Structure formats: structure tokens, C-alpha cells
Amino acid sequence: CKQMNIGILPPDVNESQMEFTVENGKIRFAMAAIKSLGRPTIQAILKERGVNGSFVSMQDFVTRMSTALNKRAIENFVKAGAFDTFGHTRKAMMIVSDSMLDSAVKQNKDSMSGQMSLFDFAAEEDKKSFQITFPNVGEYSREEYLAYEKEMLGVYVSGHPLEEYIGTWEKNVTAKSSDFVVDEETGSAVIHDGAYVTIGGMITEKTVKTTRNNKMMAFLTVEDLAGSVEVLVFPKDYEKRRDMLIKDEKVFIRGRASVGDEPVGKLICEQIIPFSQVPRELWIQYADKEAYLAGEKELLDLLKTSDGNDTVIIYLGRERAKKVLPRNWNVRAGEALVTTLSEMLGEKNGKVVEKPLGKISS
């Protein structure tokens, strides 16, 4: 869909149907695609929505649907993004989900038994004070946020964990996962059998097996922005690199392509390089030496807050001189640090330069 420029919309309790639908030229995710959500539950939601109108808040949804939902289903709606329409962060909604359902169930039980509560006697404008409030806890980290989406929907919808690294990825890979797919018409893949290539992506699955010689080897699934490819790590390489073979770790893998009779080829691992070991330089520019000396303390105080493997280089414009800071001043030159530098020194005065992998050893 991305290659065809077709937008994908997340599931929404007010917009989604049972199946996938088209909405303003985009594909709206189906409620049936949310993990562990049964069709009877979805039918009950669609019926309630049809009879009494759209849900105006998360609490309205939980109250109206409390007899058809359990806590797990509500949590799955939150993780999948189906409650985003209500304007709260997923983290805040997750925190209140249990108490919100407990309150709704109790309210329904009291109603069925004929009991009246203070809520029933309250004036309409006073009822807002009985609403469950959402804590100001911010949002999940981007990786948590996307991991929950993948867990619930099987795919990433709002983004991809590798998007932050797309520059690094594009600069260093020589093959994408889609290059391993054998074309049905031609009977061949983009890469040929035995080709020496570098792929990059995130380890999404790992299976360790024991060989007949009683040694360990691993079968990895590495996912990139185009799809996924299976990687075989034989005992010799597995023993040397097992500490890098962690689920969700972002790595470059060099090796030989194995394209046979299967619909998708594999990669035989020969070298593994974590994204974190890709050499990068953070260039920080000042107008001249005087400006640098005036702001040196503020800069060093900022650099102290970041720990990583990236080299820091100070560039003085007027003098056309550069100063490479010692290794103990290395930082993680991520988006947050670069943004802070831009705010402090002005846009374009903080820039990350990524070096190609070259002959880096693993």
C-alpha cells in the first residue's frame, strides 16, 4: 500500500466496520483484525453504534458496552489505537481502563437491581465531576507505542521502528528483504544465489536449535521497511555473536544469499553489526572561536547528559578549524539531542554525519 501511495487508517470504534473498508481513498482497518476480539463483540458494538449513535468518549463507550466487553478487550482497543479518536494518550487510557470498566459494571448492576446512586440525582452539569479523569502521564515511547500496534494488528500502522534510522539503513544495505522474493513468472529473485549482500533491520523472531554435533545455531527473522527475510546463523558465528542476537535489536547482517526452490530466499550470516555501532559524527558549528568559548560550558553540560558511541566535532566558521572531542565525550547523536542543539545554537548548527560501514569489524 505504501508503494502504491494508499493510506492506511488505524481501527476506530466510531468508524471501523467488521471488515476492512475504504474511507476517502484510504483503507480503514477492520475491527475483526484486532487480536482476541470476537465477532459477537464487534456485532454488539456495531449494533449499539447504529441504534444510539457514535461514542462520544472512552467512558461513554465503556459504559454502553460494559456487558459485552472484558478488560482485555478494552486494553486491546487502546493498544490498537481504536480509542485515539477520543483525544487522550494511549498510556493514559491504559491506566484508567480497569477502573473505568469496574465503575461501569457496578453502575449497570445497581441500575438492574433498582438501586439509585448519587450520580442519578446529580444535575447534568455536576455529572462531569463523576467522570473518571485521565492522568497527565504523557505517551508511550515510540517503540512501545508501535510494538503494541504490531502485537494487536500484526503490522505497524502509525509508523515503523526503523523510520528513525532510514538514512542509516539506506546508506548501508545492498539488498532489501523484497529482493529475496522469487518472482513467479521469471522463477528468479532480484539477488542471485551466492551473492554477498548486506541487509539491515530489526530481529523480530529468533529460534535456537541444536545441531547433530550438539552445537547451537539460530534462525532469525529480520524485518526491514520492505518486509522480512530469514537469516541462518551457523554455530561458529552464533557463538561469537549470540549477545547481539536479541529480539527487537536493530542490526546489519552481511552474508551469502541462498536462493533455491523456495518462494523466498534466505541469508547465510557471516557478520553482524548493530545499528548502534555504525560510526557517526555529530558536527557542532560556531561562528568563531570567541562564540565557542562563550558557550562552551553550556554545550559541555548538554553533552554530559548523553552517552553513546558517536564522535563530537566542533567547527569554527571564521577560522575554518575543527576540534575533535576526546572519546570520553562521545554521545548518542539522536533526534532529541540534535533538536536541543538547534534550539540552543540555531538551526543547521548541529548536524549528524553518518559514515558507511566499510570494513568495520564485528
C-alpha angles and dihedrals in degrees: 000000000000091000089051091047093242114149122228119213121203121243113280127192090219099042110027123094129201091274134030113289138188117248121180091333093312132101115250113209116247121243088223088065093064111104118258094002110132126215094242089058092049091047089053091051093049092047093050091047091050095048102038103022135244122335110257098198142002090259091051090052094047093046094049094042101036094112092054101041139065128202093263093056092051091049089050090052089053094048092047092052095245091132096047088103089073093066102239128117116262090237092056092046091051091053094054098037097093097047091043093056093043089053093048093048091050091048091052092047091050090049092051092049092049095247118147124216134199086258091063092054096043121108114250093253091050094053090079089073088062092056116108109250124224117235119239095241101133123227135306116270111272092253093051091045093053094040090058090050091051091047093052102036105024091237138057112257108169094045142309130269089234095056091089088058099041093118092052091045096049092046096054111032121090094185137032125214089253089062088069094059113105112229111236094219101045096030091224139095129229089257120052128230112280096018115150107231143160120227127182134200149098124307104238100167135024129184121182119203135180118237126220087263089059093250128131126247132170138224111205133189109211116193123201133172091282102046136285140298134197117243124198117210111192122211098266093053094036092059092050096045107027092115089063094050098087125140112260091016112139111227145162114227125197122196150107122305117234109202113171136138095316120102090243127037127225137224123235105214121233101156137017124199120179116224087241090065095055104115113247135172127209109212115200116190129205127182092239144334092278092057090048094051090048092054100031097104093049090048095048091047088056094046090052089065092062126068123189148104101276120115119235118220123187115208123196111205103202095043093039087222131139133204122199111210118226119266092258086069093056113133141188100259096208131151094269094055094045091049091052090049091051091052091048100042104019132266117308093018091103117053135166117220115194121207121214117255091247111161097336110156125230 
